[in-house]
Amino acid sequence: MRIQVLLPSLALAAALAGCVAGPSPYDRPRYDAVPPAPAPRMAELIVYPARGQTAEQTDRDRYECHTWAVRETRFDPSRMAPVEYSPPRERPNAPPAPPPGSGMALGAVTGAVLGAIIAPRGDEGGGAALGAIAGAIVGGVSEQAQADAAHEDAARYDNRLAARQGGDAAGAGGYRRAISACLEARGYTVR
């Protein structure tokens, strides 16, 4: 008797599984690599002695101004990797997203089977139908919550990456202004 009731439930489950849409590039979050903004490249400072300083004095002044500028700006261009050798920044690996609608279909199938098992004797078909409806609702809500969480994770990652890259550019500009001011105060022309 139970087999006669499970056959319509399985037919309903197969029909619902056929309703699952294939993956759409617009429905799920993208996890491909984000091209990073190029790291700030420190252009070489060209320093001209304006007061007849020797090469040794120029080297000493450049070193002292570099040390002072690093202390003031907390940015050290000698610790930056060159742009050519910096590894690409990619989003963390994420498992592939299931096709849209699969959570709803799985919930409906599970609900139909459980509804048929739990239903009183003689009303297995009605229990399967109610279970399928309830399971589809729960599966759809769960699927949407997972998609929302994936979008939030991707947005948080992108925001952290943009903040880090923006901080490097601001630090490089501050360092260049600081070292230029120091060298100009010591009697050099800086370009």
C-alpha positions as CSV (number, residue, x, y, z in Angstrom):
1,M,0.0,0.0,0.0
2,R,2.8,2.4,0.8
3,I,4.4,1.8,-2.5
4,Q,1.3,2.8,-4.3
5,V,1.4,6.2,-2.5
6,L,5.1,6.7,-3.0
7,L,4.9,6.3,-6.8
8,P,2.8,9.5,-7.2
9,S,5.1,11.3,-4.8
10,L,8.1,10.2,-6.8
11,A,6.4,11.3,-10.0
12,L,5.8,14.7,-8.4
13,A,9.4,14.9,-7.3
14,A,10.6,14.1,-10.8
15,A,8.3,16.8,-12.3
16,L,9.6,19.4,-9.8
17,A,13.2,18.4,-10.5
18,G,12.6,19.0,-14.2
19,C,11.7,22.6,-13.3
20,V,15.1,23.4,-12.0
21,A,16.7,26.1,-14.2
22,G,20.2,25.7,-15.5
23,P,22.9,28.0,-14.2
24,S,22.6,31.6,-15.3
25,P,25.5,34.0,-15.2
26,Y,23.1,36.7,-13.9
27,D,21.6,34.8,-11.0
28,R,24.6,33.8,-9.0
29,P,27.6,35.7,-7.6
30,R,30.8,35.8,-9.6
31,Y,33.9,34.4,-8.1
32,D,36.4,35.0,-10.8
33,A,39.6,36.9,-10.4
34,V,39.3,40.7,-9.8
35,P,42.1,42.5,-11.6
36,P,43.9,44.5,-9.0
37,A,44.7,48.2,-9.4
38,P,48.3,48.5,-10.2
39,A,50.5,49.0,-7.2
40,P,51.8,52.6,-6.9
41,R,55.2,52.7,-8.6
42,M,57.6,55.0,-7.0
43,A,59.2,57.1,-9.6
44,E,62.8,57.7,-9.0
45,L,63.6,61.0,-7.3
46,I,66.0,63.1,-9.3
47,V,68.0,65.1,-6.8
48,Y,70.3,68.0,-7.9
49,P,72.7,69.6,-5.4
50,A,71.9,73.3,-5.4
51,R,74.7,74.3,-3.0
52,G,77.6,72.4,-4.3
53,Q,77.1,69.3,-2.1
54,T,79.4,66.3,-2.8
55,A,78.2,62.9,-4.0
56,E,78.9,61.5,-0.5
57,Q,76.9,64.3,1.1
58,T,74.0,63.8,-1.3
59,D,73.9,60.1,-0.5
60,R,74.0,60.7,3.2
61,D,71.2,63.4,3.0
62,R,69.1,61.1,0.8
63,Y,69.4,58.3,3.4
64,E,68.6,60.6,6.3
65,C,65.6,62.1,4.5
66,H,64.4,58.6,3.5
67,T,64.6,57.5,7.1
68,W,62.7,60.6,8.3
69,A,60.1,60.3,5.6
70,V,59.4,56.6,6.5
71,R,59.1,57.5,10.1
72,E,56.7,60.4,9.4
73,T,54.5,58.7,6.8
74,R,54.8,55.0,8.0
75,F,55.3,54.1,4.3
76,D,58.5,52.5,3.1
77,P,58.8,52.2,-0.7
78,S,61.8,49.8,-0.4
79,R,59.4,47.2,1.1
80,M,57.0,47.4,-1.9
81,A,57.2,44.6,-4.5
82,P,57.7,45.9,-8.0
83,V,54.6,45.8,-10.1
84,E,56.0,43.2,-12.5
85,Y,56.6,40.7,-9.6
86,S,53.6,41.2,-7.4
87,P,51.3,38.1,-7.4
88,P,47.8,38.6,-8.7
89,R,45.2,39.1,-6.1
90,E,42.3,36.8,-6.6
91,R,39.1,36.3,-4.7
92,P,39.2,33.3,-2.4
93,N,38.1,30.0,-4.0
94,A,34.5,29.3,-3.4
95,P,32.6,26.1,-4.2
96,P,30.6,26.4,-7.4
97,A,27.1,27.6,-6.9
98,P,24.3,25.0,-7.5
99,P,21.9,25.8,-10.3
100,P,19.1,28.2,-9.4
101,G,16.0,26.4,-8.1
102,S,17.8,23.3,-7.0
103,G,17.3,24.1,-3.3
104,M,13.5,24.5,-3.9
105,A,13.4,21.2,-5.8
106,L,15.4,19.3,-3.2
107,G,13.2,20.7,-0.5
108,A,10.1,19.6,-2.4
109,V,11.3,16.1,-2.9
110,T,12.4,15.7,0.7
111,G,9.1,17.2,1.9
112,A,7.0,14.9,-0.3
113,V,8.8,11.8,0.9
114,L,8.6,12.8,4.6
115,G,4.9,14.0,4.2
116,A,4.0,10.6,2.7
117,I,5.7,8.7,5.5
118,I,4.3,10.9,8.3
119,A,0.7,11.1,6.9
120,P,-2.0,8.9,8.5
121,R,-2.8,5.7,6.7
122,G,-5.0,6.3,3.7
123,D,-4.0,10.0,3.3
124,E,-0.4,9.5,2.1
125,G,-1.0,11.4,-1.2
126,G,-2.3,14.5,0.7
127,G,0.6,14.3,3.1
128,A,3.1,14.1,0.2
129,A,1.5,17.1,-1.5
130,L,1.6,19.2,1.7
131,G,5.1,18.1,2.4
132,A,6.2,19.0,-1.1
133,I,4.8,22.5,-0.7
134,A,6.3,23.1,2.7
135,G,9.7,21.6,1.6
136,A,9.7,23.8,-1.5
137,I,9.2,26.9,0.6
138,V,11.9,26.0,3.1
139,G,14.3,25.0,0.3
140,G,13.7,28.3,-1.6
141,V,14.2,30.4,1.5
142,S,17.4,28.5,2.3
143,E,18.7,28.9,-1.2
144,Q,18.1,32.7,-1.2
145,A,19.8,33.1,2.2
146,Q,22.9,31.3,0.8
147,A,23.0,33.5,-2.3
148,D,22.7,36.7,-0.1
149,A,25.5,35.5,2.1
150,A,27.7,34.8,-1.0
151,H,27.0,38.3,-2.3
152,E,27.9,39.9,1.0
153,D,31.2,38.0,1.3
154,A,32.2,39.1,-2.2
155,A,31.3,42.7,-1.4
156,R,33.3,42.6,1.8
157,Y,36.3,41.1,0.0
158,D,36.2,43.8,-2.7
159,N,35.9,46.6,-0.1
160,R,38.9,45.3,1.8
161,L,41.0,45.0,-1.4
162,A,40.0,48.6,-2.5
163,A,40.9,50.0,0.9
164,R,44.3,48.3,0.9
165,Q,45.2,49.5,-2.5
166,G,44.0,53.0,-1.8
167,G,46.1,53.1,1.3
168,D,49.2,52.2,-0.6
169,A,48.7,55.0,-3.1
170,A,48.1,57.6,-0.4
171,G,51.2,56.4,1.5
172,A,53.4,56.6,-1.6
173,G,52.2,60.2,-2.3
174,G,52.8,61.2,1.3
175,Y,56.3,59.6,1.4
176,R,57.3,61.4,-1.9
177,R,56.1,64.8,-0.5
178,A,57.9,64.2,2.8
179,I,61.3,63.2,1.3
180,S,61.1,66.0,-1.3
181,A,60.5,68.6,1.5
182,C,63.4,67.2,3.5
183,L,65.8,67.3,0.6
184,E,64.7,70.8,-0.5
185,A,65.2,72.1,3.1
186,R,68.8,70.7,2.9
187,G,69.5,72.6,-0.3
188,Y,68.6,70.2,-3.1
189,T,66.4,70.6,-6.2
190,V,64.0,67.6,-6.4
191,R,62.2,66.5,-9.6
